Amino acid sequence: MTALRPLRLPAGWEAGLSDDYEWIPLRLPPEVTRLGASTRLSIEAEYRGWELTRVRLYTDGSRRVLLRRKKTAVTAASDNRCVDQPGL
């Protein structure tokens, strides 16, 4: 099985993305069954705090998925930090 990889968003998915959340688009290959996809996404939700926002199924059997999770204080602070400043 191939690993989940972050990708760019499909057309029309950028609308309504809030800065209060972290967003990650994923592509699930055609060989991943519906049950397998459900299991993978349940694990992400349970142990990493991601929730399913959107799913798009393509004719070749692949799926594009958009996950989100609420930003924590640590994540928000790292987003506001200057790029050229090292993390402490």
PyMOL Python script that loads the backbone (N, CA, C, O; Angstrom):
from pymol import cmd

cmd.read_pdbstr("""\
ATOM      1  N   MET A   1       0.830  -1.176   0.000  1.00  0.00           N
ATOM      2  CA  MET A   1       0.000   0.000   0.000  1.00  0.00           C
ATOM      3  C   MET A   1       0.877   1.243   0.000  1.00  0.00           C
ATOM      4  O   MET A   1       1.928   1.264   0.640  1.00  0.00           O
ATOM      5  N   THR A   2       0.455   2.263  -0.705  1.00  0.00           N
ATOM      6  CA  THR A   2       1.239   3.489  -0.747  1.00  0.00           C
ATOM      7  C   THR A   2       0.897   4.372   0.441  1.00  0.00           C
ATOM      8  O   THR A   2      -0.180   4.264   1.028  1.00  0.00           O
ATOM      9  N   ALA A   3       1.814   5.231   0.778  1.00  0.00           N
ATOM     10  CA  ALA A   3       1.617   6.132   1.913  1.00  0.00           C
ATOM     11  C   ALA A   3       0.710   7.297   1.525  1.00  0.00           C
ATOM     12  O   ALA A   3       0.599   7.646   0.349  1.00  0.00           O
ATOM     13  N   LEU A   4       0.071   7.887   2.518  1.00  0.00           N
ATOM     14  CA  LEU A   4      -0.725   9.079   2.290  1.00  0.00           C
ATOM     15  C   LEU A   4       0.228  10.245   2.058  1.00  0.00           C
ATOM     16  O   LEU A   4       1.178  10.445   2.814  1.00  0.00           O
ATOM     17  N   ARG A   5      -0.039  11.013   1.003  1.00  0.00           N
ATOM     18  CA  ARG A   5       0.835  12.138   0.682  1.00  0.00           C
ATOM     19  C   ARG A   5       0.017  13.414   0.590  1.00  0.00           C
ATOM     20  O   ARG A   5      -1.062  13.408  -0.004  1.00  0.00           O
ATOM     21  N   PRO A   6       0.506  14.511   1.165  1.00  0.00           N
ATOM     22  CA  PRO A   6      -0.197  15.783   1.004  1.00  0.00           C
ATOM     23  C   PRO A   6      -0.144  16.262  -0.445  1.00  0.00           C
ATOM     24  O   PRO A   6       0.884  16.116  -1.107  1.00  0.00           O
ATOM     25  N   LEU A   7      -1.224  16.824  -0.935  1.00  0.00           N
ATOM     26  CA  LEU A   7      -1.315  17.335  -2.294  1.00  0.00           C
ATOM     27  C   LEU A   7      -1.962  18.710  -2.276  1.00  0.00           C
ATOM     28  O   LEU A   7      -2.387  19.196  -1.227  1.00  0.00           O
ATOM     29  N   ARG A   8      -2.032  19.330  -3.446  1.00  0.00           N
ATOM     30  CA  ARG A   8      -2.752  20.593  -3.546  1.00  0.00           C
ATOM     31  C   ARG A   8      -4.254  20.318  -3.543  1.00  0.00           C
ATOM     32  O   ARG A   8      -4.690  19.191  -3.780  1.00  0.00           O
ATOM     33  N   LEU A   9      -5.032  21.356  -3.274  1.00  0.00           N
ATOM     34  CA  LEU A   9      -6.478  21.210  -3.175  1.00  0.00           C
ATOM     35  C   LEU A   9      -7.128  21.138  -4.548  1.00  0.00           C
ATOM     36  O   LEU A   9      -6.682  21.818  -5.473  1.00  0.00           O
ATOM     37  N   PRO A  10      -8.176  20.327  -4.702  1.00  0.00           N
ATOM     38  CA  PRO A  10      -8.941  20.328  -5.952  1.00  0.00           C
ATOM     39  C   PRO A  10      -9.653  21.675  -6.147  1.00  0.00           C
ATOM     40  O   PRO A  10      -9.851  22.429  -5.194  1.00  0.00           O
ATOM     41  N   ALA A  11     -10.026  21.953  -7.370  1.00  0.00           N
ATOM     42  CA  ALA A  11     -10.704  23.208  -7.691  1.00  0.00           C
ATOM     43  C   ALA A  11     -11.978  23.358  -6.859  1.00  0.00           C
ATOM     44  O   ALA A  11     -12.773  22.425  -6.749  1.00  0.00           O
ATOM     45  N   GLY A  12     -12.159  24.524  -6.286  1.00  0.00           N
ATOM     46  CA  GLY A  12     -13.356  24.812  -5.508  1.00  0.00           C
ATOM     47  C   GLY A  12     -13.252  24.498  -4.033  1.00  0.00           C
ATOM     48  O   GLY A  12     -14.133  24.885  -3.266  1.00  0.00           O
ATOM     49  N   TRP A  13     -12.212  23.814  -3.610  1.00  0.00           N
ATOM     50  CA  TRP A  13     -12.083  23.450  -2.194  1.00  0.00           C
ATOM     51  C   TRP A  13     -11.451  24.556  -1.358  1.00  0.00           C
ATOM     52  O   TRP A  13     -11.508  24.494  -0.130  1.00  0.00           O
ATOM     53  N   GLU A  14     -10.845  25.573  -1.990  1.00  0.00           N
ATOM     54  CA  GLU A  14     -10.207  26.630  -1.221  1.00  0.00           C
ATOM     55  C   GLU A  14     -11.216  27.529  -0.521  1.00  0.00           C
ATOM     56  O   GLU A  14     -10.894  28.141   0.498  1.00  0.00           O
ATOM     57  N   ALA A  15     -12.422  27.616  -1.047  1.00  0.00           N
ATOM     58  CA  ALA A  15     -13.450  28.484  -0.468  1.00  0.00           C
ATOM     59  C   ALA A  15     -13.844  27.987   0.916  1.00  0.00           C
ATOM     60  O   ALA A  15     -14.122  26.804   1.111  1.00  0.00           O
ATOM     61  N   GLY A  16     -13.862  28.896   1.859  1.00  0.00           N
ATOM     62  CA  GLY A  16     -14.322  28.569   3.202  1.00  0.00           C
ATOM     63  C   GLY A  16     -13.280  27.959   4.118  1.00  0.00           C
ATOM     64  O   GLY A  16     -13.630  27.464   5.190  1.00  0.00           O
ATOM     65  N   LEU A  17     -12.005  27.977   3.734  1.00  0.00           N
ATOM     66  CA  LEU A  17     -10.967  27.455   4.616  1.00  0.00           C
ATOM     67  C   LEU A  17     -10.646  28.497   5.677  1.00  0.00           C
ATOM     68  O   LEU A  17     -10.262  29.621   5.355  1.00  0.00           O
ATOM     69  N   SER A  18     -10.801  28.129   6.926  1.00  0.00           N
ATOM     70  CA  SER A  18     -10.600  29.032   8.048  1.00  0.00           C
ATOM     71  C   SER A  18      -9.149  28.992   8.524  1.00  0.00           C
ATOM     72  O   SER A  18      -8.495  27.952   8.450  1.00  0.00           O
ATOM     73  N   ASP A  19      -8.653  30.122   9.010  1.00  0.00           N
ATOM     74  CA  ASP A  19      -7.305  30.173   9.572  1.00  0.00           C
ATOM     75  C   ASP A  19      -7.253  29.554  10.967  1.00  0.00           C
ATOM     76  O   ASP A  19      -6.168  29.377  11.521  1.00  0.00           O
ATOM     77  N   ASP A  20      -8.409  29.222  11.542  1.00  0.00           N
ATOM     78  CA  ASP A  20      -8.457  28.596  12.861  1.00  0.00           C
ATOM     79  C   ASP A  20      -8.096  27.116  12.812  1.00  0.00           C
ATOM     80  O   ASP A  20      -7.919  26.481  13.852  1.00  0.00           O
ATOM     81  N   TYR A  21      -7.989  26.567  11.599  1.00  0.00           N
ATOM     82  CA  TYR A  21      -7.722  25.140  11.424  1.00  0.00           C
ATOM     83  C   TYR A  21      -6.468  24.903  10.606  1.00  0.00           C
ATOM     84  O   TYR A  21      -6.064  25.740   9.799  1.00  0.00           O
ATOM     85  N   GLU A  22      -5.856  23.743  10.830  1.00  0.00           N
ATOM     86  CA  GLU A  22      -4.816  23.225   9.943  1.00  0.00           C
ATOM     87  C   GLU A  22      -5.549  22.376   8.907  1.00  0.00           C
ATOM     88  O   GLU A  22      -6.502  21.674   9.245  1.00  0.00           O
ATOM     89  N   TRP A  23      -5.121  22.433   7.669  1.00  0.00           N
ATOM     90  CA  TRP A  23      -5.762  21.686   6.585  1.00  0.00           C
ATOM     91  C   TRP A  23      -4.728  20.805   5.908  1.00  0.00           C
ATOM     92  O   TRP A  23      -3.578  21.202   5.721  1.00  0.00           O
ATOM     93  N   ILE A  24      -5.155  19.604   5.543  1.00  0.00           N
ATOM     94  CA  ILE A  24      -4.264  18.725   4.785  1.00  0.00           C
ATOM     95  C   ILE A  24      -5.085  17.957   3.743  1.00  0.00           C
ATOM     96  O   ILE A  24      -5.990  17.199   4.092  1.00  0.00           O
ATOM     97  N   PRO A  25      -4.759  18.161   2.457  1.00  0.00           N
ATOM     98  CA  PRO A  25      -5.399  17.374   1.401  1.00  0.00           C
ATOM     99  C   PRO A  25      -4.600  16.084   1.178  1.00  0.00           C
ATOM    100  O   PRO A  25      -3.369  16.101   1.179  1.00  0.00           O
ATOM    101  N   LEU A  26      -5.300  14.987   0.991  1.00  0.00           N
ATOM    102  CA  LEU A  26      -4.656  13.697   0.763  1.00  0.00           C
ATOM    103  C   LEU A  26      -5.233  13.047  -0.482  1.00  0.00           C
ATOM    104  O   LEU A  26      -6.361  13.332  -0.882  1.00  0.00           O
ATOM    105  N   ARG A  27      -4.446  12.173  -1.087  1.00  0.00           N
ATOM    106  CA  ARG A  27      -4.926  11.340  -2.194  1.00  0.00           C
ATOM    107  C   ARG A  27      -4.818   9.894  -1.752  1.00  0.00           C
ATOM    108  O   ARG A  27      -3.757   9.437  -1.329  1.00  0.00           O
ATOM    109  N   LEU A  28      -5.924   9.184  -1.857  1.00  0.00           N
ATOM    110  CA  LEU A  28      -5.928   7.753  -1.584  1.00  0.00           C
ATOM    111  C   LEU A  28      -5.963   7.035  -2.932  1.00  0.00           C
ATOM    112  O   LEU A  28      -6.865   7.282  -3.732  1.00  0.00           O
ATOM    113  N   PRO A  29      -5.005   6.155  -3.200  1.00  0.00           N
ATOM    114  CA  PRO A  29      -4.935   5.494  -4.508  1.00  0.00           C
ATOM    115  C   PRO A  29      -6.108   4.533  -4.725  1.00  0.00           C
ATOM    116  O   PRO A  29      -6.791   4.161  -3.770  1.00  0.00           O
ATOM    117  N   PRO A  30      -6.343   4.131  -5.977  1.00  0.00           N
ATOM    118  CA  PRO A  30      -7.488   3.275  -6.309  1.00  0.00           C
ATOM    119  C   PRO A  30      -7.472   1.918  -5.608  1.00  0.00           C
ATOM    120  O   PRO A  30      -8.531   1.336  -5.371  1.00  0.00           O
ATOM    121  N   GLU A  31      -6.295   1.410  -5.275  1.00  0.00           N
ATOM    122  CA  GLU A  31      -6.241   0.086  -4.642  1.00  0.00           C
ATOM    123  C   GLU A  31      -6.670   0.103  -3.176  1.00  0.00           C
ATOM    124  O   GLU A  31      -6.822  -0.959  -2.572  1.00  0.00           O
ATOM    125  N   VAL A  32      -6.868   1.284  -2.591  1.00  0.00           N
ATOM    126  CA  VAL A  32      -7.365   1.376  -1.214  1.00  0.00           C
ATOM    127  C   VAL A  32      -8.883   1.245  -1.255  1.00  0.00           C
ATOM    128  O   VAL A  32      -9.564   2.048  -1.894  1.00  0.00           O
ATOM    129  N   THR A  33      -9.405   0.241  -0.578  1.00  0.00           N
ATOM    130  CA  THR A  33     -10.848   0.012  -0.566  1.00  0.00           C
ATOM    131  C   THR A  33     -11.547   1.046   0.306  1.00  0.00           C
ATOM    132  O   THR A  33     -10.908   1.796   1.044  1.00  0.00           O
ATOM    133  N   ARG A  34     -12.851   1.069   0.208  1.00  0.00           N
ATOM    134  CA  ARG A  34     -13.639   1.984   1.043  1.00  0.00           C
ATOM    135  C   ARG A  34     -13.425   1.667   2.521  1.00  0.00           C
ATOM    136  O   ARG A  34     -13.291   2.576   3.340  1.00  0.00           O
ATOM    137  N   LEU A  35     -13.394   0.400   2.858  1.00  0.00           N
ATOM    138  CA  LEU A  35     -13.155  -0.008   4.244  1.00  0.00           C
ATOM    139  C   LEU A  35     -11.749   0.392   4.697  1.00  0.00           C
ATOM    140  O   LEU A  35     -11.568   0.870   5.816  1.00  0.00           O
ATOM    141  N   GLY A  36     -10.759   0.197   3.828  1.00  0.00           N
ATOM    142  CA  GLY A  36      -9.394   0.592   4.151  1.00  0.00           C
ATOM    143  C   GLY A  36      -9.264   2.099   4.348  1.00  0.00           C
ATOM    144  O   GLY A  36      -8.587   2.555   5.269  1.00  0.00           O
ATOM    145  N   ALA A  37      -9.919   2.871   3.475  1.00  0.00           N
ATOM    146  CA  ALA A  37      -9.897   4.328   3.610  1.00  0.00           C
ATOM    147  C   ALA A  37     -10.560   4.754   4.912  1.00  0.00           C
ATOM    148  O   ALA A  37     -10.062   5.638   5.610  1.00  0.00           O
ATOM    149  N   SER A  38     -11.671   4.131   5.230  1.00  0.00           N
ATOM    150  CA  SER A  38     -12.374   4.440   6.475  1.00  0.00           C
ATOM    151  C   SER A  38     -11.506   4.148   7.695  1.00  0.00           C
ATOM    152  O   SER A  38     -11.484   4.925   8.649  1.00  0.00           O
ATOM    153  N   THR A  39     -10.802   3.039   7.660  1.00  0.00           N
ATOM    154  CA  THR A  39      -9.917   2.660   8.767  1.00  0.00           C
ATOM    155  C   THR A  39      -8.773   3.658   8.915  1.00  0.00           C
ATOM    156  O   THR A  39      -8.482   4.105  10.024  1.00  0.00           O
ATOM    157  N   ARG A  40      -8.126   4.008   7.812  1.00  0.00           N
ATOM    158  CA  ARG A  40      -7.022   4.975   7.847  1.00  0.00           C
ATOM    159  C   ARG A  40      -7.475   6.319   8.412  1.00  0.00           C
ATOM    160  O   ARG A  40      -6.814   6.902   9.271  1.00  0.00           O
ATOM    161  N   LEU A  41      -8.615   6.799   7.913  1.00  0.00           N
ATOM    162  CA  LEU A  41      -9.108   8.104   8.367  1.00  0.00           C
ATOM    163  C   LEU A  41      -9.569   8.062   9.817  1.00  0.00           C
ATOM    164  O   LEU A  41      -9.446   9.059  10.529  1.00  0.00           O
ATOM    165  N   SER A  42     -10.092   6.935  10.266  1.00  0.00           N
ATOM    166  CA  SER A  42     -10.473   6.786  11.680  1.00  0.00           C
ATOM    167  C   SER A  42      -9.246   6.845  12.583  1.00  0.00           C
ATOM    168  O   SER A  42      -9.295   7.433  13.664  1.00  0.00           O
ATOM    169  N   ILE A  43      -8.162   6.244  12.148  1.00  0.00           N
ATOM    170  CA  ILE A  43      -6.921   6.284  12.929  1.00  0.00           C
ATOM    171  C   ILE A  43      -6.392   7.715  13.013  1.00  0.00           C
ATOM    172  O   ILE A  43      -5.968   8.162  14.079  1.00  0.00           O
ATOM    173  N   GLU A  44      -6.418   8.428  11.894  1.00  0.00           N
ATOM    174  CA  GLU A  44      -5.986   9.831  11.903  1.00  0.00           C
ATOM    175  C   GLU A  44      -6.839  10.657  12.860  1.00  0.00           C
ATOM    176  O   GLU A  44      -6.326  11.512  13.582  1.00  0.00           O
ATOM    177  N   ALA A  45      -8.136  10.396  12.859  1.00  0.00           N
ATOM    178  CA  ALA A  45      -9.037  11.144  13.742  1.00  0.00           C
ATOM    179  C   ALA A  45      -8.794  10.802  15.207  1.00  0.00           C
ATOM    180  O   ALA A  45      -8.768  11.694  16.056  1.00  0.00           O
ATOM    181  N   GLU A  46      -8.620   9.547  15.503  1.00  0.00           N
ATOM    182  CA  GLU A  46      -8.480   9.100  16.888  1.00  0.00           C
ATOM    183  C   GLU A  46      -7.162   9.538  17.519  1.00  0.00           C
ATOM    184  O   GLU A  46      -7.147  10.024  18.649  1.00  0.00           O
ATOM    185  N   TYR A  47      -6.065   9.371  16.803  1.00  0.00           N
ATOM    186  CA  TYR A  47      -4.755   9.575  17.405  1.00  0.00           C
ATOM    187  C   TYR A  47      -4.086  10.904  17.055  1.00  0.00           C
ATOM    188  O   TYR A  47      -3.157  11.324  17.745  1.00  0.00           O
ATOM    189  N   ARG A  48      -4.542  11.566  16.003  1.00  0.00           N
ATOM    190  CA  ARG A  48      -3.899  12.817  15.609  1.00  0.00           C
ATOM    191  C   ARG A  48      -4.847  14.001  15.596  1.00  0.00           C
ATOM    192  O   ARG A  48      -4.422  15.126  15.337  1.00  0.00           O
ATOM    193  N   GLY A  49      -6.120  13.771  15.869  1.00  0.00           N
ATOM    194  CA  GLY A  49      -7.079  14.860  15.987  1.00  0.00           C
ATOM    195  C   GLY A  49      -7.634  15.406  14.685  1.00  0.00           C
ATOM    196  O   GLY A  49      -8.282  16.453  14.691  1.00  0.00           O
ATOM    197  N   TRP A  50      -7.397  14.724  13.559  1.00  0.00           N
ATOM    198  CA  TRP A  50      -7.920  15.190  12.276  1.00  0.00           C
ATOM    199  C   TRP A  50      -9.381  14.812  12.135  1.00  0.00           C
ATOM    200  O   TRP A  50      -9.807  13.775  12.642  1.00  0.00           O
ATOM    201  N   GLU A  51     -10.152  15.646  11.449  1.00  0.00           N
ATOM    202  CA  GLU A  51     -11.531  15.302  11.126  1.00  0.00           C
ATOM    203  C   GLU A  51     -11.749  15.454   9.629  1.00  0.00           C
ATOM    204  O   GLU A  51     -11.134  16.297   8.976  1.00  0.00           O
ATOM    205  N   LEU A  52     -12.623  14.632   9.109  1.00  0.00           N
ATOM    206  CA  LEU A  52     -12.900  14.600   7.677  1.00  0.00           C
ATOM    207  C   LEU A  52     -13.774  15.794   7.300  1.00  0.00           C
ATOM    208  O   LEU A  52     -14.808  16.041   7.920  1.00  0.00           O
ATOM    209  N   THR A  53     -13.346  16.523   6.283  1.00  0.00           N
ATOM    210  CA  THR A  53     -14.112  17.680   5.823  1.00  0.00           C
ATOM    211  C   THR A  53     -14.773  17.400   4.471  1.00  0.00           C
ATOM    212  O   THR A  53     -15.963  17.660   4.289  1.00  0.00           O
ATOM    213  N   ARG A  54     -13.991  16.867   3.525  1.00  0.00           N
ATOM    214  CA  ARG A  54     -14.529  16.589   2.189  1.00  0.00           C
ATOM    215  C   ARG A  54     -13.886  15.332   1.606  1.00  0.00           C
ATOM    216  O   ARG A  54     -12.751  14.982   1.928  1.00  0.00           O
ATOM    217  N   VAL A  55     -14.647  14.665   0.740  1.00  0.00           N
ATOM    218  CA  VAL A  55     -14.137  13.513  -0.001  1.00  0.00           C
ATOM    219  C   VAL A  55     -14.625  13.642  -1.438  1.00  0.00           C
ATOM    220  O   VAL A  55     -15.777  14.001  -1.684  1.00  0.00           O
ATOM    221  N   ARG A  56     -13.743  13.348  -2.377  1.00  0.00           N
ATOM    222  CA  ARG A  56     -14.123  13.311  -3.788  1.00  0.00           C
ATOM    223  C   ARG A  56     -13.630  11.995  -4.362  1.00  0.00           C
ATOM    224  O   ARG A  56     -12.441  11.687  -4.283  1.00  0.00           O
ATOM    225  N   LEU A  57     -14.534  11.219  -4.940  1.00  0.00           N
ATOM    226  CA  LEU A  57     -14.208   9.938  -5.561  1.00  0.00           C
ATOM    227  C   LEU A  57     -14.103  10.145  -7.066  1.00  0.00           C
ATOM    228  O   LEU A  57     -14.998  10.724  -7.683  1.00  0.00           O
ATOM    229  N   TYR A  58     -13.008   9.671  -7.655  1.00  0.00           N
ATOM    230  CA  TYR A  58     -12.780   9.818  -9.092  1.00  0.00           C
ATOM    231  C   TYR A  58     -13.085   8.505  -9.816  1.00  0.00           C
ATOM    232  O   TYR A  58     -13.164   7.445  -9.195  1.00  0.00           O
ATOM    233  N   THR A  59     -13.255   8.593 -11.132  1.00  0.00           N
ATOM    234  CA  THR A  59     -13.643   7.427 -11.931  1.00  0.00           C
ATOM    235  C   THR A  59     -12.590   6.323 -11.928  1.00  0.00           C
ATOM    236  O   THR A  59     -12.922   5.158 -12.149  1.00  0.00           O
ATOM    237  N   ASP A  60     -11.320   6.672 -11.680  1.00  0.00           N
ATOM    238  CA  ASP A  60     -10.278   5.646 -11.624  1.00  0.00           C
ATOM    239  C   ASP A  60     -10.249   4.932 -10.267  1.00  0.00           C
ATOM    240  O   ASP A  60      -9.447   4.019 -10.070  1.00  0.00           O
ATOM    241  N   GLY A  61     -11.110   5.335  -9.340  1.00  0.00           N
ATOM    242  CA  GLY A  61     -11.180   4.693  -8.028  1.00  0.00           C
ATOM    243  C   GLY A  61     -10.384   5.411  -6.948  1.00  0.00           C
ATOM    244  O   GLY A  61     -10.483   5.057  -5.773  1.00  0.00           O
ATOM    245  N   SER A  62      -9.598   6.413  -7.326  1.00  0.00           N
ATOM    246  CA  SER A  62      -8.842   7.153  -6.307  1.00  0.00           C
ATOM    247  C   SER A  62      -9.770   8.142  -5.598  1.00  0.00           C
ATOM    248  O   SER A  62     -10.833   8.500  -6.104  1.00  0.00           O
ATOM    249  N   ARG A  63      -9.341   8.564  -4.429  1.00  0.00           N
ATOM    250  CA  ARG A  63     -10.113   9.510  -3.636  1.00  0.00           C
ATOM    251  C   ARG A  63      -9.226  10.687  -3.255  1.00  0.00           C
ATOM    252  O   ARG A  63      -8.040  10.512  -2.975  1.00  0.00           O
ATOM    253  N   ARG A  64      -9.795  11.876  -3.245  1.00  0.00           N
ATOM    254  CA  ARG A  64      -9.141  13.063  -2.690  1.00  0.00           C
ATOM    255  C   ARG A  64      -9.897  13.400  -1.420  1.00  0.00           C
ATOM    256  O   ARG A  64     -11.126  13.469  -1.418  1.00  0.00           O
ATOM    257  N   VAL A  65      -9.165  13.609  -0.350  1.00  0.00           N
ATOM    258  CA  VAL A  65      -9.743  13.811   0.969  1.00  0.00           C
ATOM    259  C   VAL A  65      -9.172  15.106   1.548  1.00  0.00           C
ATOM    260  O   VAL A  65      -7.990  15.402   1.368  1.00  0.00           O
ATOM    261  N   LEU A  66     -10.002  15.869   2.237  1.00  0.00           N
ATOM    262  CA  LEU A  66      -9.551  17.064   2.936  1.00  0.00           C
ATOM    263  C   LEU A  66      -9.808  16.868   4.425  1.00  0.00           C
ATOM    264  O   LEU A  66     -10.945  16.677   4.855  1.00  0.00           O
ATOM    265  N   LEU A  67      -8.728  16.918   5.204  1.00  0.00           N
ATOM    266  CA  LEU A  67      -8.822  16.777   6.652  1.00  0.00           C
ATOM    267  C   LEU A  67      -8.515  18.117   7.307  1.00  0.00           C
ATOM    268  O   LEU A  67      -7.782  18.937   6.753  1.00  0.00           O
ATOM    269  N   ARG A  68      -9.085  18.331   8.496  1.00  0.00           N
ATOM    270  CA  ARG A  68      -8.778  19.539   9.246  1.00  0.00           C
ATOM    271  C   ARG A  68      -8.682  19.205  10.725  1.00  0.00           C
ATOM    272  O   ARG A  68      -9.236  18.211  11.194  1.00  0.00           O
ATOM    273  N   ARG A  69      -7.962  20.063  11.453  1.00  0.00           N
ATOM    274  CA  ARG A  69      -7.947  19.982  12.904  1.00  0.00           C
ATOM    275  C   ARG A  69      -7.717  21.378  13.454  1.00  0.00           C
ATOM    276  O   ARG A  69      -7.069  22.215  12.825  1.00  0.00           O
ATOM    277  N   LYS A  70      -8.252  21.609  14.619  1.00  0.00           N
ATOM    278  CA  LYS A  70      -8.145  22.908  15.269  1.00  0.00           C
ATOM    279  C   LYS A  70      -6.685  23.196  15.576  1.00  0.00           C
ATOM    280  O   LYS A  70      -5.963  22.318  16.049  1.00  0.00           O
ATOM    281  N   LYS A  71      -6.246  24.420  15.312  1.00  0.00           N
ATOM    282  CA  LYS A  71      -4.872  24.802  15.625  1.00  0.00           C
ATOM    283  C   LYS A  71      -4.711  24.919  17.136  1.00  0.00           C
ATOM    284  O   LYS A  71      -5.588  25.429  17.833  1.00  0.00           O
ATOM    285  N   THR A  72      -3.580  24.437  17.620  1.00  0.00           N
ATOM    286  CA  THR A  72      -3.268  24.566  19.035  1.00  0.00           C
ATOM    287  C   THR A  72      -2.443  25.836  19.237  1.00  0.00           C
ATOM    288  O   THR A  72      -2.016  26.458  18.264  1.00  0.00           O
ATOM    289  N   ALA A  73      -2.217  26.220  20.478  1.00  0.00           N
ATOM    290  CA  ALA A  73      -1.434  27.415  20.769  1.00  0.00           C
ATOM    291  C   ALA A  73      -0.015  27.276  20.216  1.00  0.00           C
ATOM    292  O   ALA A  73       0.555  28.253  19.731  1.00  0.00           O
ATOM    293  N   VAL A  74       0.552  26.089  20.283  1.00  0.00           N
ATOM    294  CA  VAL A  74       1.906  25.848  19.776  1.00  0.00           C
ATOM    295  C   VAL A  74       1.932  26.013  18.259  1.00  0.00           C
ATOM    296  O   VAL A  74       2.843  26.643  17.723  1.00  0.00           O
ATOM    297  N   THR A  75       0.952  25.461  17.568  1.00  0.00           N
ATOM    298  CA  THR A  75       0.888  25.557  16.113  1.00  0.00           C
ATOM    299  C   THR A  75       0.672  27.000  15.681  1.00  0.00           C
ATOM    300  O   THR A  75       1.321  27.477  14.750  1.00  0.00           O
ATOM    301  N   ALA A  76      -0.239  27.696  16.356  1.00  0.00           N
ATOM    302  CA  ALA A  76      -0.527  29.082  16.015  1.00  0.00           C
ATOM    303  C   ALA A  76       0.703  29.956  16.242  1.00  0.00           C
ATOM    304  O   ALA A  76       0.974  30.858  15.449  1.00  0.00           O
ATOM    305  N   ALA A  77       1.446  29.699  17.313  1.00  0.00           N
ATOM    306  CA  ALA A  77       2.649  30.479  17.598  1.00  0.00           C
ATOM    307  C   ALA A  77       3.712  30.252  16.533  1.00  0.00           C
ATOM    308  O   ALA A  77       4.407  31.191  16.145  1.00  0.00           O
ATOM    309  N   SER A  78       3.848  29.018  16.058  1.00  0.00           N
ATOM    310  CA  SER A  78       4.848  28.742  15.021  1.00  0.00           C
ATOM    311  C   SER A  78       4.445  29.362  13.689  1.00  0.00           C
ATOM    312  O   SER A  78       5.312  29.717  12.891  1.00  0.00           O
ATOM    313  N   ASP A  79       3.139  29.498  13.432  1.00  0.00           N
ATOM    314  CA  ASP A  79       2.678  30.148  12.199  1.00  0.00           C
ATOM    315  C   ASP A  79       2.970  31.643  12.220  1.00  0.00           C
ATOM    316  O   ASP A  79       3.228  32.235  11.172  1.00  0.00           O
ATOM    317  N   ASN A  80       2.934  32.266  13.405  1.00  0.00           N
ATOM    318  CA  ASN A  80       3.141  33.705  13.530  1.00  0.00           C
ATOM    319  C   ASN A  80       4.612  34.088  13.671  1.00  0.00           C
ATOM    320  O   ASN A  80       4.948  35.272  13.627  1.00  0.00           O
ATOM    321  N   ARG A  81       5.482  33.112  13.837  1.00  0.00           N
ATOM    322  CA  ARG A  81       6.902  33.353  14.028  1.00  0.00           C
ATOM    323  C   ARG A  81       7.537  33.795  12.711  1.00  0.00           C
ATOM    324  O   ARG A  81       7.107  33.373  11.637  1.00  0.00           O
ATOM    325  N   CYS A  82       8.536  34.625  12.795  1.00  0.00           N
ATOM    326  CA  CYS A  82       9.277  35.052  11.601  1.00  0.00           C
ATOM    327  C   CYS A  82       9.990  33.838  11.001  1.00  0.00           C
ATOM    328  O   CYS A  82      10.490  32.977  11.726  1.00  0.00           O
ATOM    329  N   VAL A  83      10.028  33.785   9.699  1.00  0.00           N
ATOM    330  CA  VAL A  83      10.610  32.646   9.012  1.00  0.00           C
ATOM    331  C   VAL A  83      12.103  32.527   9.286  1.00  0.00           C
ATOM    332  O   VAL A  83      12.624  31.418   9.412  1.00  0.00           O
ATOM    333  N   ASP A  84      12.801  33.667   9.380  1.00  0.00           N
ATOM    334  CA  ASP A  84      14.244  33.596   9.543  1.00  0.00           C
ATOM    335  C   ASP A  84      14.683  33.404  11.012  1.00  0.00           C
ATOM    336  O   ASP A  84      15.879  33.312  11.289  1.00  0.00           O
ATOM    337  N   GLN A  85      13.738  33.346  11.930  1.00  0.00           N
ATOM    338  CA  GLN A  85      14.060  33.141  13.340  1.00  0.00           C
ATOM    339  C   GLN A  85      14.058  31.650  13.673  1.00  0.00           C
ATOM    340  O   GLN A  85      13.105  30.953  13.326  1.00  0.00           O
ATOM    341  N   PRO A  86      15.085  31.149  14.327  1.00  0.00           N
ATOM    342  CA  PRO A  86      15.103  29.734  14.701  1.00  0.00           C
ATOM    343  C   PRO A  86      14.107  29.456  15.807  1.00  0.00           C
ATOM    344  O   PRO A  86      13.811  30.331  16.621  1.00  0.00           O
ATOM    345  N   GLY A  87      13.583  28.224  15.839  1.00  0.00           N
ATOM    346  CA  GLY A  87      12.688  27.809  16.913  1.00  0.00           C
ATOM    347  C   GLY A  87      13.457  27.608  18.204  1.00  0.00           C
ATOM    348  O   GLY A  87      14.604  27.162  18.182  1.00  0.00           O
ATOM    349  N   LEU A  88      12.846  27.928  19.309  1.00  0.00           N
ATOM    350  CA  LEU A  88      13.511  27.763  20.605  1.00  0.00           C
ATOM    351  C   LEU A  88      13.122  26.453  21.246  1.00  0.00           C
ATOM    352  O   LEU A  88      13.585  26.141  22.343  1.00  0.00           O
TER     353      LEU A  88
END
""", "prot")
cmd.dss("prot")
cmd.show_as("cartoon", "prot")
cmd.util.cbc("prot")
cmd.orient("prot")
